[in-house]
Amino acid sequence: MWKMLLYWKKRKNVCYTLPFLQLDVNKIMRSIHKVTQFFEIKLRPHPFLKEKSRSIWKKVIHQVKDTS
């Protein structure tokens, strides 16, 4: 989960630092999908893990929504 958080921070940084015309929208969308799928697939079958990681999950999802 921490790796996914770091992954997203790097992607978000790219979105905010590259000039607008150089942004690859498809790559951004794939990144958003990757992050959301990770949390849905990895956490759904583990209620305990899902509950304990809720704050991290919410933070990442909030950042994803802000970026998209």
mmCIF file as Biopython writes it, N, C-alpha, C and O atoms, coordinates in Angstrom:
data_model
#
loop_
_atom_site.group_PDB
_atom_site.id
_atom_site.type_symbol
_atom_site.label_atom_id
_atom_site.label_alt_id
_atom_site.label_comp_id
_atom_site.label_asym_id
_atom_site.label_entity_id
_atom_site.label_seq_id
_atom_site.pdbx_PDB_ins_code
_atom_site.Cartn_x
_atom_site.Cartn_y
_atom_site.Cartn_z
_atom_site.occupancy
_atom_site.B_iso_or_equiv
_atom_site.auth_seq_id
_atom_site.auth_asym_id
_atom_site.pdbx_PDB_model_num
ATOM 1   N N  . MET A ? 1  ? 0.813   -1.182  0.000   1.0 0.0 1  A 1 
ATOM 2   C CA . MET A ? 1  ? 0.000   0.000   0.000   1.0 0.0 1  A 1 
ATOM 3   C C  . MET A ? 1  ? 0.869   1.264   0.000   1.0 0.0 1  A 1 
ATOM 4   O O  . MET A ? 1  ? 0.553   2.245   -0.673  1.0 0.0 1  A 1 
ATOM 5   N N  . TRP A ? 2  ? 1.947   1.226   0.750   1.0 0.0 2  A 1 
ATOM 6   C CA . TRP A ? 2  ? 2.843   2.386   0.767   1.0 0.0 2  A 1 
ATOM 7   C C  . TRP A ? 2  ? 3.489   2.607   -0.596  1.0 0.0 2  A 1 
ATOM 8   O O  . TRP A ? 2  ? 3.715   3.743   -1.011  1.0 0.0 2  A 1 
ATOM 9   N N  . LYS A ? 3  ? 3.779   1.523   -1.278  1.0 0.0 3  A 1 
ATOM 10  C CA . LYS A ? 3  ? 4.346   1.647   -2.620  1.0 0.0 3  A 1 
ATOM 11  C C  . LYS A ? 3  ? 3.350   2.334   -3.557  1.0 0.0 3  A 1 
ATOM 12  O O  . LYS A ? 3  ? 3.728   3.150   -4.398  1.0 0.0 3  A 1 
ATOM 13  N N  . MET A ? 4  ? 2.092   1.993   -3.396  1.0 0.0 4  A 1 
ATOM 14  C CA . MET A ? 4  ? 1.067   2.608   -4.233  1.0 0.0 4  A 1 
ATOM 15  C C  . MET A ? 4  ? 0.944   4.096   -3.909  1.0 0.0 4  A 1 
ATOM 16  O O  . MET A ? 4  ? 0.752   4.914   -4.809  1.0 0.0 4  A 1 
ATOM 17  N N  . LEU A ? 5  ? 1.052   4.441   -2.660  1.0 0.0 5  A 1 
ATOM 18  C CA . LEU A ? 5  ? 1.005   5.844   -2.274  1.0 0.0 5  A 1 
ATOM 19  C C  . LEU A ? 5  ? 2.177   6.611   -2.887  1.0 0.0 5  A 1 
ATOM 20  O O  . LEU A ? 5  ? 1.994   7.715   -3.400  1.0 0.0 5  A 1 
ATOM 21  N N  . LEU A ? 6  ? 3.359   6.042   -2.837  1.0 0.0 6  A 1 
ATOM 22  C CA . LEU A ? 6  ? 4.527   6.675   -3.452  1.0 0.0 6  A 1 
ATOM 23  C C  . LEU A ? 6  ? 4.377   6.774   -4.971  1.0 0.0 6  A 1 
ATOM 24  O O  . LEU A ? 6  ? 4.728   7.784   -5.580  1.0 0.0 6  A 1 
ATOM 25  N N  . TYR A ? 7  ? 3.848   5.704   -5.565  1.0 0.0 7  A 1 
ATOM 26  C CA . TYR A ? 7  ? 3.589   5.707   -7.006  1.0 0.0 7  A 1 
ATOM 27  C C  . TYR A ? 7  ? 2.686   6.882   -7.367  1.0 0.0 7  A 1 
ATOM 28  O O  . TYR A ? 7  ? 2.961   7.624   -8.310  1.0 0.0 7  A 1 
ATOM 29  N N  . TRP A ? 8  ? 1.605   7.041   -6.606  1.0 0.0 8  A 1 
ATOM 30  C CA . TRP A ? 8  ? 0.671   8.099   -6.919  1.0 0.0 8  A 1 
ATOM 31  C C  . TRP A ? 8  ? 1.291   9.479   -6.715  1.0 0.0 8  A 1 
ATOM 32  O O  . TRP A ? 8  ? 1.052   10.390  -7.507  1.0 0.0 8  A 1 
ATOM 33  N N  . LYS A ? 9  ? 2.075   9.635   -5.669  1.0 0.0 9  A 1 
ATOM 34  C CA . LYS A ? 9  ? 2.721   10.933  -5.430  1.0 0.0 9  A 1 
ATOM 35  C C  . LYS A ? 9  ? 3.628   11.312  -6.596  1.0 0.0 9  A 1 
ATOM 36  O O  . LYS A ? 9  ? 3.674   12.475  -6.996  1.0 0.0 9  A 1 
ATOM 37  N N  . LYS A ? 10 ? 4.341   10.343  -7.136  1.0 0.0 10 A 1 
ATOM 38  C CA . LYS A ? 10 ? 5.203   10.615  -8.289  1.0 0.0 10 A 1 
ATOM 39  C C  . LYS A ? 10 ? 4.364   11.016  -9.500  1.0 0.0 10 A 1 
ATOM 40  O O  . LYS A ? 10 ? 4.698   11.969  -10.204 1.0 0.0 10 A 1 
ATOM 41  N N  . ARG A ? 11 ? 3.283   10.290  -9.739  1.0 0.0 11 A 1 
ATOM 42  C CA . ARG A ? 11 ? 2.411   10.595  -10.883 1.0 0.0 11 A 1 
ATOM 43  C C  . ARG A ? 11 ? 1.776   11.971  -10.726 1.0 0.0 11 A 1 
ATOM 44  O O  . ARG A ? 11 ? 1.687   12.737  -11.685 1.0 0.0 11 A 1 
ATOM 45  N N  . LYS A ? 12 ? 1.342   12.271  -9.529  1.0 0.0 12 A 1 
ATOM 46  C CA . LYS A ? 12 ? 0.727   13.563  -9.266  1.0 0.0 12 A 1 
ATOM 47  C C  . LYS A ? 12 ? 1.736   14.684  -9.500  1.0 0.0 12 A 1 
ATOM 48  O O  . LYS A ? 12 ? 1.400   15.720  -10.072 1.0 0.0 12 A 1 
ATOM 49  N N  . ASN A ? 13 ? 2.948   14.477  -9.064  1.0 0.0 13 A 1 
ATOM 50  C CA . ASN A ? 13 ? 3.990   15.468  -9.258  1.0 0.0 13 A 1 
ATOM 51  C C  . ASN A ? 13 ? 4.234   15.729  -10.747 1.0 0.0 13 A 1 
ATOM 52  O O  . ASN A ? 13 ? 4.423   16.874  -11.157 1.0 0.0 13 A 1 
ATOM 53  N N  . VAL A ? 14 ? 4.228   14.676  -11.541 1.0 0.0 14 A 1 
ATOM 54  C CA . VAL A ? 14 ? 4.393   14.827  -12.993 1.0 0.0 14 A 1 
ATOM 55  C C  . VAL A ? 14 ? 3.250   15.668  -13.555 1.0 0.0 14 A 1 
ATOM 56  O O  . VAL A ? 14 ? 3.472   16.535  -14.400 1.0 0.0 14 A 1 
ATOM 57  N N  . CYS A ? 15 ? 2.041   15.416  -13.093 1.0 0.0 15 A 1 
ATOM 58  C CA . CYS A ? 15 ? 0.877   16.166  -13.579 1.0 0.0 15 A 1 
ATOM 59  C C  . CYS A ? 15 ? 1.007   17.652  -13.275 1.0 0.0 15 A 1 
ATOM 60  O O  . CYS A ? 15 ? 0.600   18.496  -14.074 1.0 0.0 15 A 1 
ATOM 61  N N  . TYR A ? 16 ? 1.566   17.962  -12.137 1.0 0.0 16 A 1 
ATOM 62  C CA . TYR A ? 16 ? 1.653   19.361  -11.712 1.0 0.0 16 A 1 
ATOM 63  C C  . TYR A ? 16 ? 2.902   20.079  -12.218 1.0 0.0 16 A 1 
ATOM 64  O O  . TYR A ? 16 ? 2.958   21.308  -12.177 1.0 0.0 16 A 1 
ATOM 65  N N  . THR A ? 17 ? 3.895   19.343  -12.689 1.0 0.0 17 A 1 
ATOM 66  C CA . THR A ? 17 ? 5.134   20.002  -13.091 1.0 0.0 17 A 1 
ATOM 67  C C  . THR A ? 17 ? 5.317   20.096  -14.603 1.0 0.0 17 A 1 
ATOM 68  O O  . THR A ? 17 ? 5.995   21.002  -15.088 1.0 0.0 17 A 1 
ATOM 69  N N  . LEU A ? 18 ? 4.729   19.185  -15.340 1.0 0.0 18 A 1 
ATOM 70  C CA . LEU A ? 18 ? 4.853   19.250  -16.794 1.0 0.0 18 A 1 
ATOM 71  C C  . LEU A ? 18 ? 3.974   20.361  -17.369 1.0 0.0 18 A 1 
ATOM 72  O O  . LEU A ? 18 ? 2.897   20.639  -16.842 1.0 0.0 18 A 1 
ATOM 73  N N  . PRO A ? 19 ? 4.426   20.983  -18.432 1.0 0.0 19 A 1 
ATOM 74  C CA . PRO A ? 19 ? 3.551   21.940  -19.117 1.0 0.0 19 A 1 
ATOM 75  C C  . PRO A ? 19 ? 2.279   21.230  -19.608 1.0 0.0 19 A 1 
ATOM 76  O O  . PRO A ? 19 ? 2.314   20.059  -19.986 1.0 0.0 19 A 1 
ATOM 77  N N  . PHE A ? 20 ? 1.204   21.933  -19.593 1.0 0.0 20 A 1 
ATOM 78  C CA . PHE A ? 20 ? -0.089  21.356  -19.918 1.0 0.0 20 A 1 
ATOM 79  C C  . PHE A ? 20 ? -0.099  20.590  -21.239 1.0 0.0 20 A 1 
ATOM 80  O O  . PHE A ? 20 ? -0.649  19.491  -21.314 1.0 0.0 20 A 1 
ATOM 81  N N  . LEU A ? 21 ? 0.492   21.150  -22.254 1.0 0.0 21 A 1 
ATOM 82  C CA . LEU A ? 21 ? 0.467   20.523  -23.581 1.0 0.0 21 A 1 
ATOM 83  C C  . LEU A ? 21 ? 1.320   19.263  -23.662 1.0 0.0 21 A 1 
ATOM 84  O O  . LEU A ? 21 ? 1.201   18.499  -24.620 1.0 0.0 21 A 1 
ATOM 85  N N  . GLN A ? 22 ? 2.159   19.040  -22.694 1.0 0.0 22 A 1 
ATOM 86  C CA . GLN A ? 22 ? 3.000   17.840  -22.689 1.0 0.0 22 A 1 
ATOM 87  C C  . GLN A ? 22 ? 2.405   16.704  -21.860 1.0 0.0 22 A 1 
ATOM 88  O O  . GLN A ? 22 ? 2.957   15.603  -21.834 1.0 0.0 22 A 1 
ATOM 89  N N  . LEU A ? 23 ? 1.319   16.953  -21.204 1.0 0.0 23 A 1 
ATOM 90  C CA . LEU A ? 23 ? 0.686   15.911  -20.393 1.0 0.0 23 A 1 
ATOM 91  C C  . LEU A ? 23 ? 0.123   14.809  -21.281 1.0 0.0 23 A 1 
ATOM 92  O O  . LEU A ? 23 ? -0.481  15.075  -22.320 1.0 0.0 23 A 1 
ATOM 93  N N  . ASP A ? 24 ? 0.330   13.583  -20.858 1.0 0.0 24 A 1 
ATOM 94  C CA . ASP A ? 24 ? -0.212  12.429  -21.560 1.0 0.0 24 A 1 
ATOM 95  C C  . ASP A ? 24 ? -1.480  11.989  -20.817 1.0 0.0 24 A 1 
ATOM 96  O O  . ASP A ? 24 ? -1.409  11.308  -19.795 1.0 0.0 24 A 1 
ATOM 97  N N  . VAL A ? 25 ? -2.610  12.381  -21.336 1.0 0.0 25 A 1 
ATOM 98  C CA . VAL A ? 25 ? -3.881  12.126  -20.670 1.0 0.0 25 A 1 
ATOM 99  C C  . VAL A ? 25 ? -4.131  10.629  -20.505 1.0 0.0 25 A 1 
ATOM 100 O O  . VAL A ? 25 ? -4.652  10.200  -19.475 1.0 0.0 25 A 1 
ATOM 101 N N  . ASN A ? 26 ? -3.773  9.849   -21.485 1.0 0.0 26 A 1 
ATOM 102 C CA . ASN A ? 26 ? -3.972  8.400   -21.380 1.0 0.0 26 A 1 
ATOM 103 C C  . ASN A ? 26 ? -3.143  7.813   -20.248 1.0 0.0 26 A 1 
ATOM 104 O O  . ASN A ? 26 ? -3.612  6.941   -19.516 1.0 0.0 26 A 1 
ATOM 105 N N  . LYS A ? 27 ? -1.944  8.276   -20.109 1.0 0.0 27 A 1 
ATOM 106 C CA . LYS A ? 27 ? -1.086  7.786   -19.029 1.0 0.0 27 A 1 
ATOM 107 C C  . LYS A ? 27 ? -1.650  8.189   -17.666 1.0 0.0 27 A 1 
ATOM 108 O O  . LYS A ? 27 ? -1.622  7.404   -16.718 1.0 0.0 27 A 1 
ATOM 109 N N  . ILE A ? 28 ? -2.151  9.388   -17.579 1.0 0.0 28 A 1 
ATOM 110 C CA . ILE A ? 28 ? -2.759  9.850   -16.329 1.0 0.0 28 A 1 
ATOM 111 C C  . ILE A ? 28 ? -3.976  8.989   -15.996 1.0 0.0 28 A 1 
ATOM 112 O O  . ILE A ? 28 ? -4.150  8.568   -14.853 1.0 0.0 28 A 1 
ATOM 113 N N  . MET A ? 29 ? -4.800  8.735   -16.982 1.0 0.0 29 A 1 
ATOM 114 C CA . MET A ? 29 ? -5.997  7.909   -16.759 1.0 0.0 29 A 1 
ATOM 115 C C  . MET A ? 29 ? -5.628  6.485   -16.356 1.0 0.0 29 A 1 
ATOM 116 O O  . MET A ? 29 ? -6.273  5.897   -15.489 1.0 0.0 29 A 1 
ATOM 117 N N  . ARG A ? 30 ? -4.602  5.937   -16.978 1.0 0.0 30 A 1 
ATOM 118 C CA . ARG A ? 30 ? -4.138  4.594   -16.586 1.0 0.0 30 A 1 
ATOM 119 C C  . ARG A ? 30 ? -3.649  4.598   -15.141 1.0 0.0 30 A 1 
ATOM 120 O O  . ARG A ? 30 ? -3.905  3.653   -14.395 1.0 0.0 30 A 1 
ATOM 121 N N  . SER A ? 31 ? -2.960  5.638   -14.754 1.0 0.0 31 A 1 
ATOM 122 C CA . SER A ? 31 ? -2.468  5.743   -13.377 1.0 0.0 31 A 1 
ATOM 123 C C  . SER A ? 31 ? -3.626  5.825   -12.389 1.0 0.0 31 A 1 
ATOM 124 O O  . SER A ? 31 ? -3.610  5.166   -11.349 1.0 0.0 31 A 1 
ATOM 125 N N  . ILE A ? 32 ? -4.610  6.621   -12.709 1.0 0.0 32 A 1 
ATOM 126 C CA . ILE A ? 32 ? -5.790  6.741   -11.849 1.0 0.0 32 A 1 
ATOM 127 C C  . ILE A ? 32 ? -6.482  5.388   -11.721 1.0 0.0 32 A 1 
ATOM 128 O O  . ILE A ? 32 ? -6.859  4.964   -10.629 1.0 0.0 32 A 1 
ATOM 129 N N  . HIS A ? 33 ? -6.637  4.733   -12.848 1.0 0.0 33 A 1 
ATOM 130 C CA . HIS A ? 33 ? -7.281  3.414   -12.841 1.0 0.0 33 A 1 
ATOM 131 C C  . HIS A ? 33 ? -6.455  2.413   -12.020 1.0 0.0 33 A 1 
ATOM 132 O O  . HIS A ? 33 ? -7.010  1.631   -11.248 1.0 0.0 33 A 1 
ATOM 133 N N  . LYS A ? 34 ? -5.161  2.443   -12.187 1.0 0.0 34 A 1 
ATOM 134 C CA . LYS A ? 34 ? -4.282  1.525   -11.456 1.0 0.0 34 A 1 
ATOM 135 C C  . LYS A ? 34 ? -4.422  1.719   -9.946  1.0 0.0 34 A 1 
ATOM 136 O O  . LYS A ? 34 ? -4.522  0.747   -9.198  1.0 0.0 34 A 1 
ATOM 137 N N  . VAL A ? 35 ? -4.428  2.945   -9.515  1.0 0.0 35 A 1 
ATOM 138 C CA . VAL A ? 35 ? -4.527  3.230   -8.085  1.0 0.0 35 A 1 
ATOM 139 C C  . VAL A ? 35 ? -5.886  2.798   -7.530  1.0 0.0 35 A 1 
ATOM 140 O O  . VAL A ? 35 ? -5.953  2.117   -6.507  1.0 0.0 35 A 1 
ATOM 141 N N  . THR A ? 36 ? -6.947  3.187   -8.194  1.0 0.0 36 A 1 
ATOM 142 C CA . THR A ? 36 ? -8.279  2.834   -7.685  1.0 0.0 36 A 1 
ATOM 143 C C  . THR A ? 36 ? -8.509  1.328   -7.714  1.0 0.0 36 A 1 
ATOM 144 O O  . THR A ? 36 ? -9.089  0.772   -6.782  1.0 0.0 36 A 1 
ATOM 145 N N  . GLN A ? 37 ? -8.064  0.670   -8.767  1.0 0.0 37 A 1 
ATOM 146 C CA . GLN A ? 37 ? -8.204  -0.785  -8.853  1.0 0.0 37 A 1 
ATOM 147 C C  . GLN A ? 37 ? -7.397  -1.481  -7.756  1.0 0.0 37 A 1 
ATOM 148 O O  . GLN A ? 37 ? -7.857  -2.454  -7.160  1.0 0.0 37 A 1 
ATOM 149 N N  . PHE A ? 38 ? -6.214  -0.983  -7.501  1.0 0.0 38 A 1 
ATOM 150 C CA . PHE A ? 38 ? -5.383  -1.576  -6.461  1.0 0.0 38 A 1 
ATOM 151 C C  . PHE A ? 38 ? -6.136  -1.603  -5.135  1.0 0.0 38 A 1 
ATOM 152 O O  . PHE A ? 38 ? -6.217  -2.639  -4.475  1.0 0.0 38 A 1 
ATOM 153 N N  . PHE A ? 39 ? -6.679  -0.466  -4.761  1.0 0.0 39 A 1 
ATOM 154 C CA . PHE A ? 39 ? -7.370  -0.410  -3.476  1.0 0.0 39 A 1 
ATOM 155 C C  . PHE A ? 39 ? -8.639  -1.244  -3.470  1.0 0.0 39 A 1 
ATOM 156 O O  . PHE A ? 39 ? -8.960  -1.877  -2.464  1.0 0.0 39 A 1 
ATOM 157 N N  . GLU A ? 40 ? -9.345  -1.252  -4.555  1.0 0.0 40 A 1 
ATOM 158 C CA . GLU A ? 40 ? -10.562 -2.056  -4.604  1.0 0.0 40 A 1 
ATOM 159 C C  . GLU A ? 40 ? -10.260 -3.553  -4.560  1.0 0.0 40 A 1 
ATOM 160 O O  . GLU A ? 40 ? -10.895 -4.295  -3.811  1.0 0.0 40 A 1 
ATOM 161 N N  . ILE A ? 41 ? -9.316  -3.986  -5.342  1.0 0.0 41 A 1 
ATOM 162 C CA . ILE A ? 41 ? -9.013  -5.415  -5.442  1.0 0.0 41 A 1 
ATOM 163 C C  . ILE A ? 41 ? -8.283  -5.935  -4.212  1.0 0.0 41 A 1 
ATOM 164 O O  . ILE A ? 41 ? -8.609  -7.008  -3.704  1.0 0.0 41 A 1 
ATOM 165 N N  . LYS A ? 42 ? -7.311  -5.194  -3.736  1.0 0.0 42 A 1 
ATOM 166 C CA . LYS A ? 42 ? -6.503  -5.658  -2.613  1.0 0.0 42 A 1 
ATOM 167 C C  . LYS A ? 42 ? -7.219  -5.577  -1.274  1.0 0.0 42 A 1 
ATOM 168 O O  . LYS A ? 42 ? -6.998  -6.419  -0.403  1.0 0.0 42 A 1 
ATOM 169 N N  . LEU A ? 43 ? -8.060  -4.592  -1.101  1.0 0.0 43 A 1 
ATOM 170 C CA . LEU A ? 43 ? -8.675  -4.383  0.207   1.0 0.0 43 A 1 
ATOM 171 C C  . LEU A ? 43 ? -10.050 -5.014  0.374   1.0 0.0 43 A 1 
ATOM 172 O O  . LEU A ? 43 ? -10.459 -5.317  1.495   1.0 0.0 43 A 1 
ATOM 173 N N  . ARG A ? 44 ? -10.748 -5.210  -0.693  1.0 0.0 44 A 1 
ATOM 174 C CA . ARG A ? 44 ? -12.110 -5.755  -0.599  1.0 0.0 44 A 1 
ATOM 175 C C  . ARG A ? 44 ? -12.180 -7.088  0.146   1.0 0.0 44 A 1 
ATOM 176 O O  . ARG A ? 44 ? -13.040 -7.243  1.013   1.0 0.0 44 A 1 
ATOM 177 N N  . PRO A ? 45 ? -11.315 -8.051  -0.154  1.0 0.0 45 A 1 
ATOM 178 C CA . PRO A ? 45 ? -11.443 -9.340  0.532   1.0 0.0 45 A 1 
ATOM 179 C C  . PRO A ? 45 ? -10.923 -9.343  1.975   1.0 0.0 45 A 1 
ATOM 180 O O  . PRO A ? 45 ? -11.057 -10.351 2.670   1.0 0.0 45 A 1 
ATOM 181 N N  . HIS A ? 46 ? -10.340 -8.251  2.429   1.0 0.0 46 A 1 
ATOM 182 C CA . HIS A ? 46 ? -9.752  -8.197  3.767   1.0 0.0 46 A 1 
ATOM 183 C C  . HIS A ? 46 ? -10.361 -7.060  4.582   1.0 0.0 46 A 1 
ATOM 184 O O  . HIS A ? 46 ? -9.804  -5.963  4.619   1.0 0.0 46 A 1 
ATOM 185 N N  . PRO A ? 47 ? -11.472 -7.302  5.220   1.0 0.0 47 A 1 
ATOM 186 C CA . PRO A ? 47 ? -12.162 -6.227  5.956   1.0 0.0 47 A 1 
ATOM 187 C C  . PRO A ? 47 ? -11.279 -5.567  7.024   1.0 0.0 47 A 1 
ATOM 188 O O  . PRO A ? 47 ? -11.321 -4.350  7.204   1.0 0.0 47 A 1 
ATOM 189 N N  . PHE A ? 48 ? -10.486 -6.372  7.723   1.0 0.0 48 A 1 
ATOM 190 C CA . PHE A ? 48 ? -9.623  -5.808  8.760   1.0 0.0 48 A 1 
ATOM 191 C C  . PHE A ? 48 ? -8.609  -4.843  8.153   1.0 0.0 48 A 1 
ATOM 192 O O  . PHE A ? 48 ? -8.422  -3.729  8.641   1.0 0.0 48 A 1 
ATOM 193 N N  . LEU A ? 49 ? -7.964  -5.286  7.090   1.0 0.0 49 A 1 
ATOM 194 C CA . LEU A ? 49 ? -6.987  -4.444  6.406   1.0 0.0 49 A 1 
ATOM 195 C C  . LEU A ? 49 ? -7.661  -3.202  5.825   1.0 0.0 49 A 1 
ATOM 196 O O  . LEU A ? 49 ? -7.112  -2.101  5.875   1.0 0.0 49 A 1 
ATOM 197 N N  . LYS A ? 50 ? -8.834  -3.392  5.286   1.0 0.0 50 A 1 
ATOM 198 C CA . LYS A ? 50 ? -9.566  -2.274  4.709   1.0 0.0 50 A 1 
ATOM 199 C C  . LYS A ? 50 ? -9.870  -1.223  5.780   1.0 0.0 50 A 1 
ATOM 200 O O  . LYS A ? 50 ? -9.714  -0.025  5.547   1.0 0.0 50 A 1 
ATOM 201 N N  . GLU A ? 51 ? -10.295 -1.673  6.926   1.0 0.0 51 A 1 
ATOM 202 C CA . GLU A ? 51 ? -10.611 -0.749  8.015   1.0 0.0 51 A 1 
ATOM 203 C C  . GLU A ? 51 ? -9.362  -0.023  8.515   1.0 0.0 51 A 1 
ATOM 204 O O  . GLU A ? 51 ? -9.399  1.184   8.751   1.0 0.0 51 A 1 
ATOM 205 N N  . LYS A ? 52 ? -8.280  -0.739  8.675   1.0 0.0 52 A 1 
ATOM 206 C CA . LYS A ? 52 ? -7.046  -0.151  9.195   1.0 0.0 52 A 1 
ATOM 207 C C  . LYS A ? 52 ? -6.365  0.782   8.203   1.0 0.0 52 A 1 
ATOM 208 O O  . LYS A ? 52 ? -5.620  1.677   8.602   1.0 0.0 52 A 1 
ATOM 209 N N  . SER A ? 53 ? -6.608  0.582   6.948   1.0 0.0 53 A 1 
ATOM 210 C CA . SER A ? 53 ? -5.953  1.401   5.924   1.0 0.0 53 A 1 
ATOM 211 C C  . SER A ? 53 ? -6.877  2.489   5.363   1.0 0.0 53 A 1 
ATOM 212 O O  . SER A ? 53 ? -6.528  3.178   4.405   1.0 0.0 53 A 1 
ATOM 213 N N  . ARG A ? 54 ? -8.028  2.630   5.957   1.0 0.0 54 A 1 
ATOM 214 C CA . ARG A ? 54 ? -9.024  3.574   5.447   1.0 0.0 54 A 1 
ATOM 215 C C  . ARG A ? 54 ? -8.477  5.001   5.314   1.0 0.0 54 A 1 
ATOM 216 O O  . ARG A ? 54 ? -8.762  5.670   4.320   1.0 0.0 54 A 1 
ATOM 217 N N  . SER A ? 55 ? -7.717  5.468   6.271   1.0 0.0 55 A 1 
ATOM 218 C CA . SER A ? 55 ? -7.223  6.849   6.199   1.0 0.0 55 A 1 
ATOM 219 C C  . SER A ? 55 ? -6.249  7.036   5.030   1.0 0.0 55 A 1 
ATOM 220 O O  . SER A ? 55 ? -6.282  8.063   4.351   1.0 0.0 55 A 1 
ATOM 221 N N  . ILE A ? 56 ? -5.393  6.055   4.800   1.0 0.0 56 A 1 
ATOM 222 C CA . ILE A ? 56 ? -4.462  6.131   3.667   1.0 0.0 56 A 1 
ATOM 223 C C  . ILE A ? 56 ? -5.240  6.065   2.364   1.0 0.0 56 A 1 
ATOM 224 O O  . ILE A ? 56 ? -5.007  6.844   1.439   1.0 0.0 56 A 1 
ATOM 225 N N  . TRP A ? 57 ? -6.156  5.133   2.311   1.0 0.0 57 A 1 
ATOM 226 C CA . TRP A ? 57 ? -6.972  4.960   1.117   1.0 0.0 57 A 1 
ATOM 227 C C  . TRP A ? 57 ? -7.721  6.246   0.781   1.0 0.0 57 A 1 
ATOM 228 O O  . TRP A ? 57 ? -7.732  6.673   -0.373  1.0 0.0 57 A 1 
ATOM 229 N N  . LYS A ? 58 ? -8.341  6.860   1.773   1.0 0.0 58 A 1 
ATOM 230 C CA . LYS A ? 58 ? -9.081  8.098   1.535   1.0 0.0 58 A 1 
ATOM 231 C C  . LYS A ? 58 ? -8.163  9.210   1.040   1.0 0.0 58 A 1 
ATOM 232 O O  . LYS A ? 58 ? -8.535  9.980   0.154   1.0 0.0 58 A 1 
ATOM 233 N N  . LYS A ? 59 ? -6.989  9.291   1.602   1.0 0.0 59 A 1 
ATOM 234 C CA . LYS A ? 59 ? -6.048  10.330  1.183   1.0 0.0 59 A 1 
ATOM 235 C C  . LYS A ? 59 ? -5.666  10.160  -0.291  1.0 0.0 59 A 1 
ATOM 236 O O  . LYS A ? 59 ? -5.675  11.122  -1.059  1.0 0.0 59 A 1 
ATOM 237 N N  . VAL A ? 60 ? -5.335  8.942   -0.668  1.0 0.0 60 A 1 
ATOM 238 C CA . VAL A ? 60 ? -4.938  8.689   -2.053  1.0 0.0 60 A 1 
ATOM 239 C C  . VAL A ? 60 ? -6.104  8.942   -3.004  1.0 0.0 60 A 1 
ATOM 240 O O  . VAL A ? 60 ? -5.930  9.604   -4.027  1.0 0.0 60 A 1 
ATOM 241 N N  . ILE A ? 61 ? -7.270  8.433   -2.687  1.0 0.0 61 A 1 
ATOM 242 C CA . ILE A ? 61 ? -8.439  8.621   -3.549  1.0 0.0 61 A 1 
ATOM 243 C C  . ILE A ? 61 ? -8.779  10.107  -3.674  1.0 0.0 61 A 1 
ATOM 244 O O  . ILE A ? 61 ? -9.138  10.576  -4.754  1.0 0.0 61 A 1 
ATOM 245 N N  . HIS A ? 62 ? -8.666  10.836  -2.578  1.0 0.0 62 A 1 
ATOM 246 C CA . HIS A ? 62 ? -8.919  12.279  -2.625  1.0 0.0 62 A 1 
ATOM 247 C C  . HIS A ? 62 ? -7.923  12.959  -3.571  1.0 0.0 62 A 1 
ATOM 248 O O  . HIS A ? 62 ? -8.309  13.831  -4.349  1.0 0.0 62 A 1 
ATOM 249 N N  . GLN A ? 63 ? -6.663  12.571  -3.511  1.0 0.0 63 A 1 
ATOM 250 C CA . GLN A ? 63 ? -5.649  13.129  -4.402  1.0 0.0 63 A 1 
ATOM 251 C C  . GLN A ? 63 ? -5.917  12.755  -5.852  1.0 0.0 63 A 1 
ATOM 252 O O  . GLN A ? 63 ? -5.736  13.572  -6.755  1.0 0.0 63 A 1 
ATOM 253 N N  . VAL A ? 64 ? -6.343  11.530  -6.068  1.0 0.0 64 A 1 
ATOM 254 C CA . VAL A ? 64 ? -6.667  11.088  -7.433  1.0 0.0 64 A 1 
ATOM 255 C C  . VAL A ? 64 ? -7.801  11.937  -7.990  1.0 0.0 64 A 1 
ATOM 256 O O  . VAL A ? 64 ? -7.728  12.405  -9.127  1.0 0.0 64 A 1 
ATOM 257 N N  . LYS A ? 65 ? -8.839  12.136  -7.202  1.0 0.0 65 A 1 
ATOM 258 C CA . LYS A ? 65 ? -9.987  12.927  -7.662  1.0 0.0 65 A 1 
ATOM 259 C C  . LYS A ? 65 ? -9.591  14.374  -7.913  1.0 0.0 65 A 1 
ATOM 260 O O  . LYS A ? 65 ? -10.064 14.992  -8.867  1.0 0.0 65 A 1 
ATOM 261 N N  . ASP A ? 66 ? -8.727  14.918  -7.066  1.0 0.0 66 A 1 
ATOM 262 C CA . ASP A ? 66 ? -8.273  16.298  -7.263  1.0 0.0 66 A 1 
ATOM 263 C C  . ASP A ? 66 ? -7.478  16.441  -8.542  1.0 0.0 66 A 1 
ATOM 264 O O  . ASP A ? 66 ? -7.537  17.480  -9.199  1.0 0.0 66 A 1 
ATOM 265 N N  . THR A ? 67 ? -6.744  15.420  -8.898  1.0 0.0 67 A 1 
ATOM 266 C CA . THR A ? 67 ? -5.893  15.476  -10.082 1.0 0.0 67 A 1 
ATOM 267 C C  . THR A ? 67 ? -6.696  15.263  -11.363 1.0 0.0 67 A 1 
ATOM 268 O O  . THR A ? 67 ? -6.389  15.849  -12.401 1.0 0.0 67 A 1 
ATOM 269 N N  . SER A ? 68 ? -7.717  14.428  -11.285 1.0 0.0 68 A 1 
ATOM 270 C CA . SER A ? 68 ? -8.473  14.115  -12.500 1.0 0.0 68 A 1 
ATOM 271 C C  . SER A ? 68 ? -9.467  15.177  -12.860 1.0 0.0 68 A 1 
ATOM 272 O O  . SER A ? 68 ? -10.174 15.047  -13.859 1.0 0.0 68 A 1 
#
